[in-house]
Amino acid sequence: MKRTQTKNLIRLIEIVKRLRSPGGCPWDRKQTHRSLRHDLIEESYEVLDALESGNMNDFRDELGDLLLQVVFHAQIAAEKGKFDFDAVAGAVADKLVRRHPHVFASKKVRGHAAVLRQWETIKKEEKQAHSILAEVPRALPALLKADKVQRKVARVGFDWRHVNDVLAKVEEELGELKKAMASGDRRHFEEELGDLLFATVNLARYQGAQAEELLNRAIHKFVARFQQVEHALHAQGRRLEDCTLEQLDALWEETKRASRSRRRQPRRR
């Protein structure tokens, strides 16, 4: 690490320490681990938004805001005599060394899958957990949690042999959902819909994608297309409320065709 990088990190830590001191900022001094929970989540998503936008300046700034959350929580813990930022950094550095014996020790592993299995084995031994799923955070959003659970069990060999098997499972769950809907049993319907969602996440995972990211793209596409419909209506001096469903559907399809046509056009060099 360059000296200037170390200097800036130390400067950030000292700034946060001063903000929390008796002569510091009243708002910063009032914060606790619990009061900052939503800030931590919000900053994490803002990092993802900046990454998705492709703006590296925004990405850098949002990473800084996320780092601030880490430093802030470490400072609160230090004031309580629990741990400080140096302990946080040291712990994660030690963990990386322990879980990469093929890099920092003499152990040999071959291939990406073997590395992941080794990681899970070492992690389970460290945590003295009875299950490899014990460490899946309960607070994770459902799509992310499903993906994490599936990836963990896949790393120890509990996975489908072929993508067609995963597709068959999705189709099976869809069939079960249709039967549940026909039965009129609300609880059964909800259970089967959950199973279908879980199977769909598994299909995305098996194909090397993340369901959370794919759903976000689909939402973004829907929002952009609906806003185009709104814009078209505004240009015509019409309102959404004054249109029939058939009129909105027709305009939606027209917008979709225009969007696909633009994607097919060759780019100018």
Summary of the structure (lengths in Angstrom):
residues: 269
radius of gyration: 25.0
end to end distance: 40.8
largest distance: 72.4
contacts: 639
relative contact order: 0.04
helix: 75%
strand: 0%
